[in-house]
Amino acid sequence: MRVLLLAGARPQFIKSAALLPALRAQADVTFVHSGQHADPRMVETHFAGLGLPEPDVRLDPTRSAARLDSMIDQLSAVLEERRPDWVVVMGDTESTLAGARAAARSGIRLAHVEAGARSGERDLPEERIRIEVDEGSDLLLCSTPAHAANLTGREGVEVVGDVMADVLLANAQGI
């Protein structure tokens, strides 16, 4: 099985520290940095501190209002080249939305880590992203039973626990 794991913002880098090794133990994984958070001081600090490898692909989206479209276009090209069976996105960022839309455009199955999380504030961009990504996902990986309850009636809902907590516990000795 081939999987593309997309990360682009600090919380996703942290979650990748748990997800990437687990996925690589089961599949051929392409690790992609979307370029959403691109300051080398911030990105490289997180990668080094978490022991993350250099991404297989680094996107370079436009730094403008068209950044989302730029990410989708670049990621679509990577999906066309790599042809993964699954795209895995996390959370509720612009990178998450880009991954979901590119997967839909390419006809590739989508897994959403932290699916079902809701604030109840539909005017927040993150809430709109969560809802859109969940609606387009084939596999909804929820942190809690309460998140799974927000997806009642959907197929492919699994409660898998909190990835951030997994990273914290794995790195607790260094604290």
N, C-alpha and C positions, 0 to 999 in steps of 0.2 A: 504494500500500500504506500502511496505517495501523499505527503501532507505538506501544506504550506502554512507555517506559523507566522502571523503578522504582528509586529510590535512597533509602536511609534512614539509612545509617551512613557514617562517615567514609571507609572504604575504597571504598564505592560512589560517593561524591562524586568521589573521585580518578579512578576508572575511568570515570565519566560524562564527564570532561573529554576523554577519547579517543573514547568511544562516541557521545556526543550529536552532535558535528559529522559523524561518519561516517554515522550513521543519517539525520540531517537531509538529507544530500546525496542520499539514496536514497529517502526516505519522508517521509510526514507524521507527525511524532513528537509525542506528548504526553509531557512530562517531568514525572514525579510524585515528590514528596518524601513518603515514608511517614510522617514524623514520629517515626521511631524515635529518632534523635538530634535533639533539638529545641532545645538551648541555642543561642540566637541568636549568642552569641560564637563558638561552635565552628562552627556551620553557615555563618554569613556569612563568617567568615574563610576557610574552604575555598572557598566559592563565589567570593569576590573574588579569592583567590590563584590559582585555576585558570581564571578567566575564564568561569565557568559562568553562564548566564542564570538569571533568576528562574524557578523551576519553574512550569509551566502550572497545576499543582494541588498544593496542600499539604494532606495529610490531618492530622487532629488527633485521633489515637487517645487513648483513655482511658489514664491513667497508673496502671495497676493490673495485677493478674494477668490481667485480661480484655483487655489491650492487643492481643494477636494477633487475637482475634476482632473487636475494634473496627477494626483495620486491614483485615481481610478484608471486613467489612461496608462500610466506606467505599470501599475500592478496588472492590468489586463494583458499587457505585453509579456510580463513575467509568467502569468498563468498560461498564456498561449505557448510559450516556450517550454515550460516545465511540466504542464498538464498534470497537476496533482489530482488525486481523487477527492481530497478535502481541503478546504481553507478553514483555518482555525483563527478566530478573532476573539478579543477579550474586552470586556467592559463597555464603555460608552463614549469613546473619543472619536474624533474625526477619522483617525486611522481605522477604527472599528467599522465605521460607516463605509469608508472607501473599500475595505476588504469585502464587506457584504455586497456592495453594489458591483464590484468587479467579479466576484464569484457568480452572482446572478447573471451578469452579462455573458460570462464564459460558460454557463451551464454546469458549474462545479458545485458539489455539495458543500454546505456551510455548517460549521459547528461554532456555537457562541458560548464562551466561558463567561460565567456570571450572568447567565440568562435569567430573566424573570425579576431582576432587581427593579424596584419602582420607588419613586419618591412621591408620586401622586401629583406632581407639579408639571403639567403638560406644557407649560410655557418655557420650561428649561430646555435648552438644546440637548443636553445629555439624556433627558427623559424621552424626547422625540427619537433620538438615536437608538436608545434601548428598545423602544417599541418597534421601530422599523426593522432593526436587525433581528429581533426575536421573530417577527412575522416572516422574515425570509430565511430563517434557519431550519435546517433539517435535523440537527441535533442540538438540544437546549440543555446545557450543563449548568445546573443551578448550585449556588453556594449553600442554600438552606431550604428546608421544606416550605417555608413561607414564600420564597421566591418561586418554587415549583407551583405553589397554589395559585400564583398570579397567572399561570399558564394552563389552568384547568381546561381540559378538552383538547389539548394539543398532543400530538404524538411526538416521540423522541425526547421526552423530558426525563432527565436524570439528575438526582441530587448527588453531587460529588464532593461537597465540602468547599472550604474557603482556601483558594490557592495562596492568597497573601499570608494566611495563618500557617500554611505549609512551609513557606519560605522563612517566616519568622522562626518557627520551630527548628527547621534545619540549620539555621544560623545562630541559634540562641547561645551557643558556647562562645561565640565571638563578641557578645554584647557586654 
